[in-house]
């Protein structure tokens, strides 16, 4: 099995050679991809050569994703099996490479395994922004793939080169690692996670090329695109030969009791229950005439939410109260005054006149109600979950 270690670098001259030397101890083949750095000394190429490390260069900065794509194309042409990536800033420890190598050699299958290093965030000096960013990203990946990933932002990974070379990847910046992860999982690549250590320097010493506004905008647009793709049920090209995983859902006709119990327990974490309630609330308030239940059920199936919670919550917003509130608000926004006569004639018989007011009012009420209901359900579910854990622990101790 041919495995190469790739280190994308942009203005990390003070740490990249040390990282490369550390990786060289565990892998004979190490490649540095210089993404248009401006801080590299004149003798940098000679220093890289003296370490026995290869180097690829971009004449200008194109982004981390572009650097990884350059390495993937280079390694694919040489029939390399796996590419292990590690950051150049010294946050990742080359000493964790053996865990990746052992996993790849032990697996011994068809080069269809994606390994992701899960950073240890238990240290007190981990920035709060990093903790939030990881949890937020994990949440969106769960919606887009239906799989639980513990660290979707980790750059310490092992990619199956030939499989990924079959993907059409558009992102070239920090969003590349999210796109490639989602499309790999859609394409049938198996995911396995490995615990790794991480070193965070104090803020004054930390070198980060992440631009909060621009890169977060890119990530948001990417997640919106991937989620839309998921909701529209667009076909995904399988890039490996592994068969699709079969659903564990029992048969409704053969085992109706187990089927109902499965629906109750499916995706029933506090977060997913809250999200199910919020999504259901939002859709139930919109003027989706005669098809609320179908739309809610479809969205829950696509995003793997709790169907029982979603279908139960939508009953809280059945006509006539919610449509009347939306129409009143929409009428006020359009006319500057409230509709004083809410009757069968003004609402039902003149529905064609009230529809746009209903829609306008719902676009304001729906997101507010969705957030409130989702938070309430999340808090209640979280309290029940903790109470159940405490009861279980007390029973175990006894």
Secondary structure, DSSP 8 states (H G I E B T S, - for coil): --EEEEEEESS-TTTHHHHHHHHHTT-S-EEEEEES-S---TTHHHHHHHTT-EEEEESS---HHHHHHHHHHHHHHTT-SEEEE--TTS-B-GGGHHHHHHHHHHH-SSS-EEEEEEE---STTS-HHHHHHHHHHHHHHHHHHS---S-TT---EEEEHHHHTTS-----STTHHHHHHHHHHHTT-EEEEEEE-B----TTT------HHHHHHHHHHHHHHHHHHHHTT------S-----------TTT-HHHHHHHHHHTT-SHHHHHHHHHHHHHHHHS--TTTHHHHHHHHHHHHT--HHHHHHHGGGG-TTHHHHHHHHHHHHHHHSS-----SIIIIIITHHHHHHHHHHHHHHHHHHHHHHHHHHHHHHHHHHHHHHHHHHHHHHH-
